[in-house]
């Protein structure tokens, strides 16, 4: 299903996500479902690994050994149900079987498909590099409690208070225009350089795969790269 035609500039304006959904003639849940493409796994041309790993507007917060033979870069959106599904069903096995033993280095990068997703990524960054991935995990795990509510920012604030983030820090983070711009620079580079159009999109040693992956599908892609 194609995304509604909303220009990139709309994502940067401080418009409410609800206004954007109404303009597209969708419910909030429907708006996010359209943006988060549920396409089956598809192979693309990929990207040169050195270009993929060139400097980003925001520093990567990687999991796993630098010398791992396989590098996975995932572009995700915080409001994408298929991204949350990957983290619930597949990521635990990826971490225990491949990341922790030093076989895979994993990097998640920001590809917000709506202003609320950008807010989630900003808040994860404001928590600090040592907490960023843990906050991303939390927001995916609790996605239904904040992303699909009538008052998502209030729900986000309540959730992040549980991690020790104060309301003052929360408000200041969401007003940080420089951080917002950097989040979208990561998004734009992925779209322009690597042809990312939907989430989740993965690059496995540069090879492009799109769509939510099961543990079995991921293993079929990783295991041949690790033989020998």
C-alpha positions in Angstrom: 0.0 0.0 0.0 1.3 3.4 -0.9 1.8 6.1 1.6 -0.4 9.2 1.5 1.3 12.1 -0.4 2.6 14.2 2.4 5.7 16.3 1.6 8.9 16.1 3.5 8.5 19.7 4.7 5.3 18.7 6.4 7.2 16.3 8.6 9.4 19.2 9.9 6.7 21.6 10.7 5.3 21.5 14.2 2.0 20.2 12.9 0.2 17.6 15.0 0.2 14.1 13.7 -3.5 14.1 14.1 -3.9 17.0 11.6 -1.8 15.1 9.1 -3.9 12.0 9.5 -7.1 14.0 9.0 -5.7 15.6 5.9 -5.0 12.2 4.5 -8.5 11.0 5.3 -7.3 8.4 7.8 -7.8 7.4 11.4 -4.6 7.7 13.5 -4.1 3.9 13.5 -4.7 3.8 9.8 -2.3 6.6 9.2 0.5 4.8 10.9 -0.4 1.5 9.3 -0.1 3.0 5.8 3.2 4.6 6.6 4.7 1.4 8.1 4.8 -0.7 4.9 3.9 -4.3 5.6 5.7 -5.5 2.5 7.0 -9.0 2.4 10.8 -9.4 2.4 12.3 -8.0 -0.7 15.8 -7.7 -1.9 17.2 -4.5 -3.3 20.4 -3.4 -4.9 21.9 -2.6 -1.5 24.7 -0.2 -0.6 28.4 -0.2 -0.4 29.3 -0.9 3.2 31.8 1.9 3.5 29.3 4.4 2.3 26.6 3.0 4.6 28.9 3.4 7.5 30.1 6.9 6.6 29.4 9.6 9.2 25.8 10.4 10.1 24.2 13.5 11.5 23.8 11.6 14.7 26.4 9.1 16.0 25.5 5.4 15.7 24.9 3.6 19.0 26.0 0.1 18.0 25.4 -3.2 19.7 28.0 -5.9 19.3 31.7 -6.2 18.5 33.3 -3.8 16.1 35.2 -6.7 14.5 32.0 -8.8 13.9 31.9 -10.3 10.4 28.4 -9.1 9.8 27.0 -5.6 10.2 23.2 -5.0 10.3 21.9 -1.5 9.9 18.2 -1.1 10.5 16.1 1.9 9.6 13.0 2.0 11.7 10.2 4.3 12.8 9.0 4.4 16.4 5.4 4.3 15.4 5.8 1.4 13.0 3.9 -1.7 14.2 6.1 -4.0 12.0 9.2 -2.5 13.6 7.8 -3.2 17.1 6.9 -6.7 15.9 10.5 -7.3 14.9 11.7 -6.2 18.3 9.3 -8.4 20.1 9.6 -11.6 18.1 13.0 -11.5 16.4 15.4 -9.2 18.1 15.8 -11.2 21.3 17.1 -14.2 19.3 19.3 -11.9 17.1 20.9 -10.5 20.2 21.4 -13.8 22.1 22.5 -15.9 19.0 24.4 -13.4 17.0 25.1 -10.0 18.7 26.3 -11.2 22.1 28.6 -13.9 20.7 30.3 -11.3 18.5 29.0 -12.5 15.2 26.9 -9.4 14.4 27.2 -5.7 15.0 23.8 -4.1 15.0 22.9 -0.5 14.5 19.4 1.1 14.5 19.0 4.4 12.8 16.2 6.9 12.8 13.8 6.9 9.9 10.7 8.7 11.4 7.6 8.5 9.2 5.6 11.0 11.2 6.3 13.7 13.9 5.4 11.4 16.8 8.0 8.9 15.7 10.5 11.8 15.5 9.6 12.8 19.0 10.2 9.2 20.3 13.7 9.1 18.7 14.5 12.6 20.1 13.6 11.5 23.6 15.7 8.3 23.2 18.7 10.5 22.2 18.1 12.9 25.1 18.3 10.0 27.6 22.0 9.7 26.7 24.0 7.3 24.6 24.1 4.8 27.5 20.3 4.6 27.6 19.4 5.3 24.0 18.9 1.7 22.9 17.1 0.8 26.1 14.6 3.6 25.6 14.1 2.5 22.0 13.4 -1.0 23.2 11.0 0.3 25.8 9.1 2.5 23.3 8.7 -0.4 20.9 7.6 -2.7 23.7 5.0 -0.2 24.9 4.1 1.2 21.5 0.4 0.6 21.8 0.2 2.5 25.1 1.5 5.8 23.7 1.5 5.8 19.8 -2.2 5.0 19.4 -3.7 7.1 22.1 -5.6 10.4 22.0 -2.8 12.1 24.0 0.4 10.5 22.9 2.8 13.1 24.3 1.2 12.7 27.8 1.5 9.0 27.5 5.1 9.3 26.4 5.9 11.6 29.3 4.4 9.2 31.8 6.3 6.3 30.3 9.6 8.1 30.3 9.2 9.3 33.9 9.6 5.6 34.8 13.1 5.7 33.4 14.0 8.8 35.4 13.4 11.5 32.8 12.0 14.7 34.3 9.2 16.7 32.8 11.6 19.6 32.3 14.0 17.4 30.4 11.1 15.9 28.4 9.9 19.4 27.4 13.3 20.7 26.6 14.1 17.7 24.4 11.0 18.1 22.2 11.8 21.8 21.8 15.4 21.1 20.6 15.2 22.1 16.9 18.8 21.1 16.3 18.2 17.6 17.4 15.0 17.3 15.4 17.0 18.5 12.3 19.6 15.9 12.9 17.0 13.1 13.2 15.6 14.1 9.8 19.1 14.3 8.3 19.5 10.7 9.1 16.2 10.0 7.5 16.9 12.0 4.4 20.3 10.5 3.8 18.8 7.0 4.0 16.1 8.0 1.5 18.4 9.8 -0.9 21.5 7.6 -0.7 20.1 4.2 -0.1 16.5 4.3 -1.4 14.8 3.6 1.9 11.1 4.3 1.6 9.5 2.1 4.2 10.1 0.6 7.6 11.7 -1.6 8.7 14.5 -1.7 6.2 17.7 -3.6 6.9 21.1 -3.6 5.3 23.0 -6.8 6.0 26.6 -6.2 5.0 25.2 -3.7 2.6 22.5 -6.0 1.1 19.0 -4.5 1.4 16.1 -6.4 2.9 12.7 -4.8 3.6 9.9 -5.9 5.8 9.4 -7.5 9.2 11.6 -10.6 9.5 10.9 -13.7 11.5 13.8 -15.4 13.4 13.9 -18.1 10.8 14.1 -15.7 7.8 16.9 -13.7 9.5 18.8 -16.9 10.3 18.6 -17.9 6.6 20.3 -14.6 5.7 22.9 -14.6 8.4 24.1 -18.2 8.7 25.6 -18.4 5.1 27.6 -15.2 5.9 29.1 -16.8 9.0 30.2 -20.1 7.6 33.9 -20.6 7.6 
